[in-house]
Amino acid sequence: MLLSLLSEGYDGFARAALEERAQASWPPFSRLAAVRDSATTAAAALEFLTEARKIAKAPRNVKLLGPVPAAMAKRAGRHHAQLLVESVERGALHRFLDGWLPEVEQLQRARRVRWALDVDPIELF
């Protein structure tokens, strides 16, 4: 397969990448948001995102994936983690985020970590 992709050049690679994304329901065939955080310990980074996930009341058309350590889990002396929110429908994703984020902001752990929301993240890893 790799040899055929190389012979087809960029167009072949792009078609294969889009086919993979369609099968996995990843963008552009779904919508994503990433809640990322960093903390002084790996446990603190994961605990905040775990607590955030526990209070989520996601409808059937919204999935939460994670939390997991970031691909580069430790950078600049801080530990990083992420929680992905996925939906096929952009509106459903935004309605969920609009209701959930104010609750996340009220968590005590939210004040102990640095965190941010990235809607339609360009890169995940």
Phi and psi in radians as a Rosetta constraint file:
Dihedral C 1 N 2 CA 2 C 2 CIRCULARHARMONIC -1.042 0.35
Dihedral N 2 CA 2 C 2 N 3 CIRCULARHARMONIC -0.725 0.35
Dihedral C 2 N 3 CA 3 C 3 CIRCULARHARMONIC -1.091 0.35
Dihedral N 3 CA 3 C 3 N 4 CIRCULARHARMONIC -0.716 0.35
Dihedral C 3 N 4 CA 4 C 4 CIRCULARHARMONIC -1.189 0.35
Dihedral N 4 CA 4 C 4 N 5 CIRCULARHARMONIC -0.604 0.35
Dihedral C 4 N 5 CA 5 C 5 CIRCULARHARMONIC -1.126 0.35
Dihedral N 5 CA 5 C 5 N 6 CIRCULARHARMONIC -0.718 0.35
Dihedral C 5 N 6 CA 6 C 6 CIRCULARHARMONIC -1.133 0.35
Dihedral N 6 CA 6 C 6 N 7 CIRCULARHARMONIC -0.674 0.35
Dihedral C 6 N 7 CA 7 C 7 CIRCULARHARMONIC -1.249 0.35
Dihedral N 7 CA 7 C 7 N 8 CIRCULARHARMONIC -0.488 0.35
Dihedral C 7 N 8 CA 8 C 8 CIRCULARHARMONIC -1.465 0.35
Dihedral N 8 CA 8 C 8 N 9 CIRCULARHARMONIC -0.234 0.35
Dihedral C 8 N 9 CA 9 C 9 CIRCULARHARMONIC 1.290 0.35
Dihedral N 9 CA 9 C 9 N 10 CIRCULARHARMONIC -2.662 0.35
Dihedral C 9 N 10 CA 10 C 10 CIRCULARHARMONIC -1.060 0.35
Dihedral N 10 CA 10 C 10 N 11 CIRCULARHARMONIC -0.720 0.35
Dihedral C 10 N 11 CA 11 C 11 CIRCULARHARMONIC -1.045 0.35
Dihedral N 11 CA 11 C 11 N 12 CIRCULARHARMONIC -0.731 0.35
Dihedral C 11 N 12 CA 12 C 12 CIRCULARHARMONIC -1.130 0.35
Dihedral N 12 CA 12 C 12 N 13 CIRCULARHARMONIC -0.750 0.35
Dihedral C 12 N 13 CA 13 C 13 CIRCULARHARMONIC -1.085 0.35
Dihedral N 13 CA 13 C 13 N 14 CIRCULARHARMONIC -0.789 0.35
Dihedral C 13 N 14 CA 14 C 14 CIRCULARHARMONIC -1.094 0.35
Dihedral N 14 CA 14 C 14 N 15 CIRCULARHARMONIC -0.749 0.35
Dihedral C 14 N 15 CA 15 C 15 CIRCULARHARMONIC -1.087 0.35
Dihedral N 15 CA 15 C 15 N 16 CIRCULARHARMONIC -0.776 0.35
Dihedral C 15 N 16 CA 16 C 16 CIRCULARHARMONIC -1.139 0.35
Dihedral N 16 CA 16 C 16 N 17 CIRCULARHARMONIC -0.721 0.35
Dihedral C 16 N 17 CA 17 C 17 CIRCULARHARMONIC -1.131 0.35
Dihedral N 17 CA 17 C 17 N 18 CIRCULARHARMONIC -0.737 0.35
Dihedral C 17 N 18 CA 18 C 18 CIRCULARHARMONIC -1.153 0.35
Dihedral N 18 CA 18 C 18 N 19 CIRCULARHARMONIC -0.663 0.35
Dihedral C 18 N 19 CA 19 C 19 CIRCULARHARMONIC -1.107 0.35
Dihedral N 19 CA 19 C 19 N 20 CIRCULARHARMONIC -0.753 0.35
Dihedral C 19 N 20 CA 20 C 20 CIRCULARHARMONIC -1.040 0.35
Dihedral N 20 CA 20 C 20 N 21 CIRCULARHARMONIC -0.802 0.35
Dihedral C 20 N 21 CA 21 C 21 CIRCULARHARMONIC -1.135 0.35
Dihedral N 21 CA 21 C 21 N 22 CIRCULARHARMONIC -0.658 0.35
Dihedral C 21 N 22 CA 22 C 22 CIRCULARHARMONIC -1.132 0.35
Dihedral N 22 CA 22 C 22 N 23 CIRCULARHARMONIC -0.760 0.35
Dihedral C 22 N 23 CA 23 C 23 CIRCULARHARMONIC -1.125 0.35
Dihedral N 23 CA 23 C 23 N 24 CIRCULARHARMONIC -0.595 0.35
Dihedral C 23 N 24 CA 24 C 24 CIRCULARHARMONIC -1.581 0.35
Dihedral N 24 CA 24 C 24 N 25 CIRCULARHARMONIC -0.056 0.35
Dihedral C 24 N 25 CA 25 C 25 CIRCULARHARMONIC 0.994 0.35
Dihedral N 25 CA 25 C 25 N 26 CIRCULARHARMONIC 0.798 0.35
Dihedral C 25 N 26 CA 26 C 26 CIRCULARHARMONIC -1.844 0.35
Dihedral N 26 CA 26 C 26 N 27 CIRCULARHARMONIC 2.824 0.35
Dihedral C 26 N 27 CA 27 C 27 CIRCULARHARMONIC -0.890 0.35
Dihedral N 27 CA 27 C 27 N 28 CIRCULARHARMONIC 2.464 0.35
Dihedral C 27 N 28 CA 28 C 28 CIRCULARHARMONIC -1.536 0.35
Dihedral N 28 CA 28 C 28 N 29 CIRCULARHARMONIC 0.235 0.35
Dihedral C 28 N 29 CA 29 C 29 CIRCULARHARMONIC -1.647 0.35
Dihedral N 29 CA 29 C 29 N 30 CIRCULARHARMONIC 0.038 0.35
Dihedral C 29 N 30 CA 30 C 30 CIRCULARHARMONIC -2.719 0.35
Dihedral N 30 CA 30 C 30 N 31 CIRCULARHARMONIC 3.108 0.35
Dihedral C 30 N 31 CA 31 C 31 CIRCULARHARMONIC -2.075 0.35
Dihedral N 31 CA 31 C 31 N 32 CIRCULARHARMONIC 2.489 0.35
Dihedral C 31 N 32 CA 32 C 32 CIRCULARHARMONIC -2.227 0.35
Dihedral N 32 CA 32 C 32 N 33 CIRCULARHARMONIC 2.662 0.35
Dihedral C 32 N 33 CA 33 C 33 CIRCULARHARMONIC -2.394 0.35
Dihedral N 33 CA 33 C 33 N 34 CIRCULARHARMONIC 2.501 0.35
Dihedral C 33 N 34 CA 34 C 34 CIRCULARHARMONIC -2.093 0.35
Dihedral N 34 CA 34 C 34 N 35 CIRCULARHARMONIC 2.197 0.35
Dihedral C 34 N 35 CA 35 C 35 CIRCULARHARMONIC -1.715 0.35
Dihedral N 35 CA 35 C 35 N 36 CIRCULARHARMONIC 2.045 0.35
Dihedral C 35 N 36 CA 36 C 36 CIRCULARHARMONIC -2.018 0.35
Dihedral N 36 CA 36 C 36 N 37 CIRCULARHARMONIC 2.538 0.35
Dihedral C 36 N 37 CA 37 C 37 CIRCULARHARMONIC -2.486 0.35
Dihedral N 37 CA 37 C 37 N 38 CIRCULARHARMONIC 2.902 0.35
Dihedral C 37 N 38 CA 38 C 38 CIRCULARHARMONIC -2.483 0.35
Dihedral N 38 CA 38 C 38 N 39 CIRCULARHARMONIC 2.586 0.35
Dihedral C 38 N 39 CA 39 C 39 CIRCULARHARMONIC -2.623 0.35
Dihedral N 39 CA 39 C 39 N 40 CIRCULARHARMONIC 3.013 0.35
Dihedral C 39 N 40 CA 40 C 40 CIRCULARHARMONIC -1.286 0.35
Dihedral N 40 CA 40 C 40 N 41 CIRCULARHARMONIC -0.357 0.35
Dihedral C 40 N 41 CA 41 C 41 CIRCULARHARMONIC -2.274 0.35
Dihedral N 41 CA 41 C 41 N 42 CIRCULARHARMONIC 2.697 0.35
Dihedral C 41 N 42 CA 42 C 42 CIRCULARHARMONIC -1.113 0.35
Dihedral N 42 CA 42 C 42 N 43 CIRCULARHARMONIC -0.681 0.35
Dihedral C 42 N 43 CA 43 C 43 CIRCULARHARMONIC -1.061 0.35
Dihedral N 43 CA 43 C 43 N 44 CIRCULARHARMONIC -0.760 0.35
Dihedral C 43 N 44 CA 44 C 44 CIRCULARHARMONIC -1.117 0.35
Dihedral N 44 CA 44 C 44 N 45 CIRCULARHARMONIC -0.696 0.35
Dihedral C 44 N 45 CA 45 C 45 CIRCULARHARMONIC -1.103 0.35
Dihedral N 45 CA 45 C 45 N 46 CIRCULARHARMONIC -0.793 0.35
Dihedral C 45 N 46 CA 46 C 46 CIRCULARHARMONIC -1.277 0.35
Dihedral N 46 CA 46 C 46 N 47 CIRCULARHARMONIC -0.602 0.35
Dihedral C 46 N 47 CA 47 C 47 CIRCULARHARMONIC -1.116 0.35
Dihedral N 47 CA 47 C 47 N 48 CIRCULARHARMONIC -0.733 0.35
Dihedral C 47 N 48 CA 48 C 48 CIRCULARHARMONIC -1.064 0.35
Dihedral N 48 CA 48 C 48 N 49 CIRCULARHARMONIC -0.850 0.35
Dihedral C 48 N 49 CA 49 C 49 CIRCULARHARMONIC -1.176 0.35
Dihedral N 49 CA 49 C 49 N 50 CIRCULARHARMONIC -0.590 0.35
Dihedral C 49 N 50 CA 50 C 50 CIRCULARHARMONIC -1.134 0.35
Dihedral N 50 CA 50 C 50 N 51 CIRCULARHARMONIC -0.760 0.35
Dihedral C 50 N 51 CA 51 C 51 CIRCULARHARMONIC -1.137 0.35
Dihedral N 51 CA 51 C 51 N 52 CIRCULARHARMONIC -0.716 0.35
Dihedral C 51 N 52 CA 52 C 52 CIRCULARHARMONIC -1.060 0.35
Dihedral N 52 CA 52 C 52 N 53 CIRCULARHARMONIC -0.715 0.35
Dihedral C 52 N 53 CA 53 C 53 CIRCULARHARMONIC -1.155 0.35
Dihedral N 53 CA 53 C 53 N 54 CIRCULARHARMONIC -0.673 0.35
Dihedral C 53 N 54 CA 54 C 54 CIRCULARHARMONIC -1.099 0.35
Dihedral N 54 CA 54 C 54 N 55 CIRCULARHARMONIC -0.573 0.35
Dihedral C 54 N 55 CA 55 C 55 CIRCULARHARMONIC -1.510 0.35
Dihedral N 55 CA 55 C 55 N 56 CIRCULARHARMONIC -0.096 0.35
Dihedral C 55 N 56 CA 56 C 56 CIRCULARHARMONIC -1.217 0.35
Dihedral N 56 CA 56 C 56 N 57 CIRCULARHARMONIC 2.333 0.35
Dihedral C 56 N 57 CA 57 C 57 CIRCULARHARMONIC -1.989 0.35
Dihedral N 57 CA 57 C 57 N 58 CIRCULARHARMONIC 1.219 0.35
Dihedral C 57 N 58 CA 58 C 58 CIRCULARHARMONIC -1.323 0.35
Dihedral N 58 CA 58 C 58 N 59 CIRCULARHARMONIC 2.312 0.35
Dihedral C 58 N 59 CA 59 C 59 CIRCULARHARMONIC -1.221 0.35
Dihedral N 59 CA 59 C 59 N 60 CIRCULARHARMONIC 2.998 0.35
Dihedral C 59 N 60 CA 60 C 60 CIRCULARHARMONIC -1.022 0.35
Dihedral N 60 CA 60 C 60 N 61 CIRCULARHARMONIC -0.516 0.35
Dihedral C 60 N 61 CA 61 C 61 CIRCULARHARMONIC -1.597 0.35
Dihedral N 61 CA 61 C 61 N 62 CIRCULARHARMONIC 0.240 0.35
Dihedral C 61 N 62 CA 62 C 62 CIRCULARHARMONIC -2.236 0.35
Dihedral N 62 CA 62 C 62 N 63 CIRCULARHARMONIC 2.239 0.35
Dihedral C 62 N 63 CA 63 C 63 CIRCULARHARMONIC -2.020 0.35
Dihedral N 63 CA 63 C 63 N 64 CIRCULARHARMONIC 2.467 0.35
Dihedral C 63 N 64 CA 64 C 64 CIRCULARHARMONIC -1.870 0.35
Dihedral N 64 CA 64 C 64 N 65 CIRCULARHARMONIC 2.306 0.35
Dihedral C 64 N 65 CA 65 C 65 CIRCULARHARMONIC -2.114 0.35
Dihedral N 65 CA 65 C 65 N 66 CIRCULARHARMONIC 2.091 0.35
Dihedral C 65 N 66 CA 66 C 66 CIRCULARHARMONIC 1.905 0.35
Dihedral N 66 CA 66 C 66 N 67 CIRCULARHARMONIC -2.872 0.35
Dihedral C 66 N 67 CA 67 C 67 CIRCULARHARMONIC -1.430 0.35
Dihedral N 67 CA 67 C 67 N 68 CIRCULARHARMONIC 2.737 0.35
Dihedral C 67 N 68 CA 68 C 68 CIRCULARHARMONIC -2.459 0.35
Dihedral N 68 CA 68 C 68 N 69 CIRCULARHARMONIC 2.712 0.35
Dihedral C 68 N 69 CA 69 C 69 CIRCULARHARMONIC -1.082 0.35
Dihedral N 69 CA 69 C 69 N 70 CIRCULARHARMONIC 2.574 0.35
Dihedral C 69 N 70 CA 70 C 70 CIRCULARHARMONIC -1.148 0.35
Dihedral N 70 CA 70 C 70 N 71 CIRCULARHARMONIC 2.809 0.35
Dihedral C 70 N 71 CA 71 C 71 CIRCULARHARMONIC -0.970 0.35
Dihedral N 71 CA 71 C 71 N 72 CIRCULARHARMONIC -0.746 0.35
Dihedral C 71 N 72 CA 72 C 72 CIRCULARHARMONIC -1.821 0.35
Dihedral N 72 CA 72 C 72 N 73 CIRCULARHARMONIC 1.515 0.35
Dihedral C 72 N 73 CA 73 C 73 CIRCULARHARMONIC -1.145 0.35
Dihedral N 73 CA 73 C 73 N 74 CIRCULARHARMONIC -0.498 0.35
Dihedral C 73 N 74 CA 74 C 74 CIRCULARHARMONIC -2.256 0.35
Dihedral N 74 CA 74 C 74 N 75 CIRCULARHARMONIC 2.108 0.35
Dihedral C 74 N 75 CA 75 C 75 CIRCULARHARMONIC -2.436 0.35
Dihedral N 75 CA 75 C 75 N 76 CIRCULARHARMONIC 2.440 0.35
Dihedral C 75 N 76 CA 76 C 76 CIRCULARHARMONIC 0.898 0.35
Dihedral N 76 CA 76 C 76 N 77 CIRCULARHARMONIC 0.672 0.35
Dihedral C 76 N 77 CA 77 C 77 CIRCULARHARMONIC 1.301 0.35
Dihedral N 77 CA 77 C 77 N 78 CIRCULARHARMONIC 0.162 0.35
Dihedral C 77 N 78 CA 78 C 78 CIRCULARHARMONIC -2.136 0.35
Dihedral N 78 CA 78 C 78 N 79 CIRCULARHARMONIC 2.667 0.35
Dihedral C 78 N 79 CA 79 C 79 CIRCULARHARMONIC -1.752 0.35
Dihedral N 79 CA 79 C 79 N 80 CIRCULARHARMONIC 2.349 0.35
Dihedral C 79 N 80 CA 80 C 80 CIRCULARHARMONIC -2.076 0.35
Dihedral N 80 CA 80 C 80 N 81 CIRCULARHARMONIC 2.511 0.35
Dihedral C 80 N 81 CA 81 C 81 CIRCULARHARMONIC -2.544 0.35
Dihedral N 81 CA 81 C 81 N 82 CIRCULARHARMONIC 2.935 0.35
Dihedral C 81 N 82 CA 82 C 82 CIRCULARHARMONIC -2.605 0.35
Dihedral N 82 CA 82 C 82 N 83 CIRCULARHARMONIC 2.707 0.35
Dihedral C 82 N 83 CA 83 C 83 CIRCULARHARMONIC -2.279 0.35
Dihedral N 83 CA 83 C 83 N 84 CIRCULARHARMONIC 2.194 0.35
Dihedral C 83 N 84 CA 84 C 84 CIRCULARHARMONIC -1.741 0.35
Dihedral N 84 CA 84 C 84 N 85 CIRCULARHARMONIC 2.507 0.35
Dihedral C 84 N 85 CA 85 C 85 CIRCULARHARMONIC -2.118 0.35
Dihedral N 85 CA 85 C 85 N 86 CIRCULARHARMONIC 2.188 0.35
Dihedral C 85 N 86 CA 86 C 86 CIRCULARHARMONIC -2.235 0.35
Dihedral N 86 CA 86 C 86 N 87 CIRCULARHARMONIC 2.468 0.35
Dihedral C 86 N 87 CA 87 C 87 CIRCULARHARMONIC -2.682 0.35
Dihedral N 87 CA 87 C 87 N 88 CIRCULARHARMONIC 2.571 0.35
Dihedral C 87 N 88 CA 88 C 88 CIRCULARHARMONIC -1.279 0.35
Dihedral N 88 CA 88 C 88 N 89 CIRCULARHARMONIC -0.454 0.35
Dihedral C 88 N 89 CA 89 C 89 CIRCULARHARMONIC -1.842 0.35
Dihedral N 89 CA 89 C 89 N 90 CIRCULARHARMONIC 2.143 0.35
Dihedral C 89 N 90 CA 90 C 90 CIRCULARHARMONIC -1.036 0.35
Dihedral N 90 CA 90 C 90 N 91 CIRCULARHARMONIC -0.755 0.35
Dihedral C 90 N 91 CA 91 C 91 CIRCULARHARMONIC -1.060 0.35
Dihedral N 91 CA 91 C 91 N 92 CIRCULARHARMONIC -0.750 0.35
Dihedral C 91 N 92 CA 92 C 92 CIRCULARHARMONIC -1.098 0.35
Dihedral N 92 CA 92 C 92 N 93 CIRCULARHARMONIC -0.718 0.35
Dihedral C 92 N 93 CA 93 C 93 CIRCULARHARMONIC -1.064 0.35
Dihedral N 93 CA 93 C 93 N 94 CIRCULARHARMONIC -0.832 0.35
Dihedral C 93 N 94 CA 94 C 94 CIRCULARHARMONIC -1.207 0.35
Dihedral N 94 CA 94 C 94 N 95 CIRCULARHARMONIC -0.651 0.35
Dihedral C 94 N 95 CA 95 C 95 CIRCULARHARMONIC -1.093 0.35
Dihedral N 95 CA 95 C 95 N 96 CIRCULARHARMONIC -0.752 0.35
Dihedral C 95 N 96 CA 96 C 96 CIRCULARHARMONIC -1.075 0.35
Dihedral N 96 CA 96 C 96 N 97 CIRCULARHARMONIC -0.855 0.35
Dihedral C 96 N 97 CA 97 C 97 CIRCULARHARMONIC -1.062 0.35
Dihedral N 97 CA 97 C 97 N 98 CIRCULARHARMONIC -0.701 0.35
Dihedral C 97 N 98 CA 98 C 98 CIRCULARHARMONIC -1.059 0.35
Dihedral N 98 CA 98 C 98 N 99 CIRCULARHARMONIC -0.630 0.35
Dihedral C 98 N 99 CA 99 C 99 CIRCULARHARMONIC -1.459 0.35
Dihedral N 99 CA 99 C 99 N 100 CIRCULARHARMONIC -0.580 0.35
Dihedral C 99 N 100 CA 100 C 100 CIRCULARHARMONIC -1.444 0.35
Dihedral N 100 CA 100 C 100 N 101 CIRCULARHARMONIC -0.733 0.35
Dihedral C 100 N 101 CA 101 C 101 CIRCULARHARMONIC -1.032 0.35
Dihedral N 101 CA 101 C 101 N 102 CIRCULARHARMONIC -0.714 0.35
Dihedral C 101 N 102 CA 102 C 102 CIRCULARHARMONIC -1.038 0.35
Dihedral N 102 CA 102 C 102 N 103 CIRCULARHARMONIC -0.593 0.35
Dihedral C 102 N 103 CA 103 C 103 CIRCULARHARMONIC -1.209 0.35
Dihedral N 103 CA 103 C 103 N 104 CIRCULARHARMONIC -0.700 0.35
Dihedral C 103 N 104 CA 104 C 104 CIRCULARHARMONIC -1.098 0.35
Dihedral N 104 CA 104 C 104 N 105 CIRCULARHARMONIC -0.727 0.35
Dihedral C 104 N 105 CA 105 C 105 CIRCULARHARMONIC -1.054 0.35
Dihedral N 105 CA 105 C 105 N 106 CIRCULARHARMONIC -0.475 0.35
Dihedral C 105 N 106 CA 106 C 106 CIRCULARHARMONIC -1.445 0.35
Dihedral N 106 CA 106 C 106 N 107 CIRCULARHARMONIC -0.183 0.35
Dihedral C 106 N 107 CA 107 C 107 CIRCULARHARMONIC -1.133 0.35
Dihedral N 107 CA 107 C 107 N 108 CIRCULARHARMONIC 2.405 0.35
Dihedral C 107 N 108 CA 108 C 108 CIRCULARHARMONIC -1.038 0.35
Dihedral N 108 CA 108 C 108 N 109 CIRCULARHARMONIC -0.684 0.35
Dihedral C 108 N 109 CA 109 C 109 CIRCULARHARMONIC -1.133 0.35
Dihedral N 109 CA 109 C 109 N 110 CIRCULARHARMONIC -0.376 0.35
Dihedral C 109 N 110 CA 110 C 110 CIRCULARHARMONIC -1.112 0.35
Dihedral N 110 CA 110 C 110 N 111 CIRCULARHARMONIC -0.409 0.35
Dihedral C 110 N 111 CA 111 C 111 CIRCULARHARMONIC -1.523 0.35
Dihedral N 111 CA 111 C 111 N 112 CIRCULARHARMONIC -0.169 0.35
Dihedral C 111 N 112 CA 112 C 112 CIRCULARHARMONIC -1.751 0.35
Dihedral N 112 CA 112 C 112 N 113 CIRCULARHARMONIC -0.086 0.35
Dihedral C 112 N 113 CA 113 C 113 CIRCULARHARMONIC -2.260 0.35
Dihedral N 113 CA 113 C 113 N 114 CIRCULARHARMONIC 2.876 0.35
Dihedral C 113 N 114 CA 114 C 114 CIRCULARHARMONIC -1.706 0.35
Dihedral N 114 CA 114 C 114 N 115 CIRCULARHARMONIC 2.199 0.35
Dihedral C 114 N 115 CA 115 C 115 CIRCULARHARMONIC -2.463 0.35
Dihedral N 115 CA 115 C 115 N 116 CIRCULARHARMONIC 2.743 0.35
Dihedral C 115 N 116 CA 116 C 116 CIRCULARHARMONIC -2.674 0.35
Dihedral N 116 CA 116 C 116 N 117 CIRCULARHARMONIC 2.712 0.35
Dihedral C 116 N 117 CA 117 C 117 CIRCULARHARMONIC -1.860 0.35
Dihedral N 117 CA 117 C 117 N 118 CIRCULARHARMONIC 2.337 0.35
Dihedral C 117 N 118 CA 118 C 118 CIRCULARHARMONIC -2.163 0.35
Dihedral N 118 CA 118 C 118 N 119 CIRCULARHARMONIC 1.854 0.35
Dihedral C 118 N 119 CA 119 C 119 CIRCULARHARMONIC -1.529 0.35
Dihedral N 119 CA 119 C 119 N 120 CIRCULARHARMONIC 2.356 0.35
Dihedral C 119 N 120 CA 120 C 120 CIRCULARHARMONIC 0.947 0.35
Dihedral N 120 CA 120 C 120 N 121 CIRCULARHARMONIC 1.007 0.35
Dihedral C 120 N 121 CA 121 C 121 CIRCULARHARMONIC -1.071 0.35
Dihedral N 121 CA 121 C 121 N 122 CIRCULARHARMONIC 2.453 0.35
Dihedral C 121 N 122 CA 122 C 122 CIRCULARHARMONIC -1.290 0.35
Dihedral N 122 CA 122 C 122 N 123 CIRCULARHARMONIC -0.678 0.35
Dihedral C 122 N 123 CA 123 C 123 CIRCULARHARMONIC -2.377 0.35
Dihedral N 123 CA 123 C 123 N 124 CIRCULARHARMONIC 2.588 0.35
Dihedral C 123 N 124 CA 124 C 124 CIRCULARHARMONIC -1.945 0.35
Dihedral N 124 CA 124 C 124 N 125 CIRCULARHARMONIC -0.378 0.35
